[in-house]
Amino acid sequence: LHPQPMPALVPFRCLVPIEAIALITGHEGATVRQISLQSGGAEINVSGDGDTPPSLSDRIVTIRGDVRQKEAACRMIIERLYEAQEVAVDEHGIFVVLVPSASAAFLLGHEGSTLKGVIDETGAEVVVEPEVIAGTQDQPLRIVGGLGATVAAAAQLIALLQAFADQSNGS
């Protein structure tokens, strides 16, 4: 009996507008540390000037950890983004997720069935942007919805990205 290798945990990445980044990082990183602690230990990194593609005006936030940690951290980030967008409780905000372009077909599913399932289950609108970000292999997915629907859609995308990685690695 050979032990199965642990599947690699896939980071979850999203875009945060530069004008809202302080709500994520906080003073000297205090908020990002708080999100990490409250999520049960997710590792959160925010891109800086040197590691943000020149074609982007937003910052890339990368969340690492197990599924539960990534979902909890993602929820807190979306809450802060919606606060920055001044989204009222009954209104829709926008959250942009970055996925490897190689995973886009998997996330869409046959004739869009997988993505349609996410939309039907969560009530959020999820759109795969047609173009990758210049100079990267990243494909943006735009989630539009109320806070609960957006968090639910992001959680499903976290699980789908992990499933894609597990399938690609033969796990």
DRENPAZA-704785 format. One line per 10 residues: number of its first residue (from 1); their letters; for each residue x, y, z of C-alpha. Coordinates in Angstrom, 3 decimals, padded with zeros to 6 digits, always signed. Example, Ala and Ser with C-alpha at 12.3 -4.5 7.8 and 13.67 -1.06 7.14 Angstrom:
residues 2
1 = as = +012.300,-004.500,+007.800; +013.670,-001.060,+007.140
end
This chain:
residues 171
1 = lhpqpmpalv = +000.000,+000.000,+000.000; +001.519,+003.293,-001.080; +000.366,+006.527,+000.524; -001.245,+008.896,-001.937; +000.535,+012.253,-002.255; -001.372,+015.156,-000.790; -003.028,+017.213,-003.528; -001.464,+020.618,-003.962; -003.634,+023.382,-002.526; -004.454,+025.870,-005.245
11 = pfrclvpiea = -004.187,+029.564,-004.367; -007.281,+031.705,-004.936; -006.614,+035.051,-006.606; -008.744,+038.143,-007.032; -008.389,+041.766,-008.086; -008.771,+044.674,-005.713; -008.933,+048.232,-007.053; -005.929,+050.281,-005.946; -008.232,+052.781,-004.217; -009.684,+049.981,-002.053
21 = ialitghega = -006.463,+048.162,-001.200; -006.045,+049.973,+002.128; -009.299,+048.336,+003.313; -007.638,+044.946,+002.747; -004.137,+045.672,+004.009; -004.910,+048.113,+006.791; -002.313,+050.249,+008.560; +001.058,+048.486,+008.247; -000.710,+045.239,+007.279; -002.911,+045.047,+010.388
31 = tvrqislqsg = -006.119,+044.212,+008.496; -004.539,+041.508,+006.343; -003.135,+039.911,+009.524; -006.595,+040.098,+011.122; -008.192,+038.442,+008.052; -005.536,+035.723,+008.178; -006.163,+035.092,+011.866; -009.970,+035.140,+011.599; -009.889,+032.808,+008.569; -008.080,+030.167,+010.583
41 = gaeinvsgdg = -004.665,+030.837,+009.108; -005.045,+031.688,+005.414; -001.923,+033.238,+003.927; -002.795,+036.470,+002.115; -000.440,+038.341,-000.198; -001.115,+041.613,-002.008; +000.875,+042.388,-005.145; +003.024,+045.493,-005.123; +004.315,+047.750,-007.881; +007.022,+045.277,-008.874
51 = dtppslsdri = +004.884,+042.151,-009.180; +001.663,+043.579,-010.624; +001.430,+043.225,-014.423; +001.851,+046.654,-016.055; -001.507,+046.224,-017.832; -003.331,+046.177,-014.465; -004.280,+049.186,-012.385; -005.683,+046.870,-009.676; -003.726,+044.809,-007.164; -003.751,+041.014,-007.151
61 = vtirgdvrqk = -004.681,+039.455,-003.815; -003.586,+035.828,-003.436; -005.128,+033.643,-000.736; -003.461,+030.350,+000.220; -004.706,+027.717,+002.611; -007.216,+024.924,+002.783; -010.667,+025.356,+001.258; -012.231,+026.529,+004.536; -009.481,+029.110,+005.129; -009.685,+030.432,+001.562
71 = eaacrmiier = -013.482,+030.725,+001.728; -013.376,+032.581,+005.066; -010.665,+034.995,+003.907; -012.458,+035.522,+000.596; -015.701,+036.394,+002.417; -013.911,+039.049,+004.510; -012.213,+040.508,+001.435; -015.516,+040.666,-000.483; -017.179,+042.357,+002.522; -014.461,+045.034,+002.502
81 = lyeaqevavd = -014.642,+045.445,-001.283; -018.390,+045.913,-001.153; -017.858,+048.484,+001.597; -015.403,+050.309,-000.692; -017.920,+050.127,-003.561; -020.591,+051.487,-001.178; -022.828,+048.519,-001.999; -025.969,+048.551,+000.141; -027.270,+045.292,+001.623; -029.847,+044.810,-001.150
91 = ehgifvvlvp = -027.587,+045.984,-004.010; -025.116,+044.222,-006.295; -021.370,+044.724,-006.282; -018.577,+043.443,-008.519; -015.831,+040.995,-007.540; -013.182,+039.891,-010.043; -011.479,+036.521,-009.678; -008.347,+035.538,-011.602; -008.107,+031.976,-012.881; -005.424,+030.294,-014.967
101 = sasaafllgh = -006.558,+030.516,-018.589; -005.982,+026.733,-018.830; -008.822,+026.225,-016.307; -011.402,+028.394,-018.108; -012.864,+025.557,-020.210; -013.154,+023.351,-017.096; -014.920,+026.145,-015.176; -017.314,+026.749,-018.070; -018.116,+023.045,-018.491; -019.718,+021.430,-021.514
111 = egstlkgvid = -021.720,+024.152,-023.293; -021.389,+026.342,-020.194; -023.126,+023.835,-017.897; -020.713,+024.111,-014.942; -020.793,+027.901,-014.855; -024.563,+027.880,-015.368; -024.823,+025.597,-012.321; -022.873,+028.114,-010.225; -025.117,+030.927,-011.453; -028.329,+028.944,-010.816
121 = etgaevvvep = -027.261,+027.817,-007.332; -025.945,+031.164,-006.106; -028.003,+033.763,-007.950; -024.836,+035.684,-008.842; -023.961,+036.585,-012.409; -020.598,+035.032,-013.339; -018.939,+036.060,-016.590; -015.666,+034.730,-017.992; -013.943,+037.700,-019.596; -012.842,+036.858,-023.163
131 = eviagtqdqp = -009.278,+038.180,-022.884; -006.419,+037.117,-020.639; -004.625,+039.909,-018.801; -001.789,+041.149,-021.009; +001.543,+039.597,-020.081; -000.040,+036.824,-017.970; -001.905,+033.530,-018.295; -004.686,+034.926,-016.076; -008.305,+035.030,-017.191; -010.636,+037.314,-015.214
141 = lrivgglgat = -014.045,+036.074,-014.051; -016.449,+038.814,-013.033; -018.963,+037.999,-010.301; -021.866,+040.428,-009.922; -024.354,+039.980,-007.128; -025.347,+040.703,-003.585; -022.862,+039.896,-000.828; -024.222,+036.407,-000.044; -024.529,+035.388,-003.700; -021.046,+036.685,-004.528
151 = vaaaaqlial = -019.463,+034.871,-001.572; -021.320,+031.657,-002.524; -020.170,+031.920,-006.153; -016.569,+032.592,-005.064; -016.709,+029.553,-002.733; -017.870,+027.356,-005.617; -015.077,+028.700,-007.830; -012.537,+027.927,-005.066; -013.765,+024.307,-005.024; -013.844,+024.049,-008.841
161 = lqafadqsng = -010.289,+025.396,-009.186; -009.099,+022.806,-006.666; -010.956,+020.063,-008.581; -009.320,+021.213,-011.838; -005.854,+021.108,-010.235; -006.504,+017.693,-008.678; -007.713,+016.331,-012.036; -004.748,+017.880,-013.891; -002.298,+016.364,-011.383; -003.918,+012.940,-011.616
171 = s = -005.043,+012.965,-007.974
end
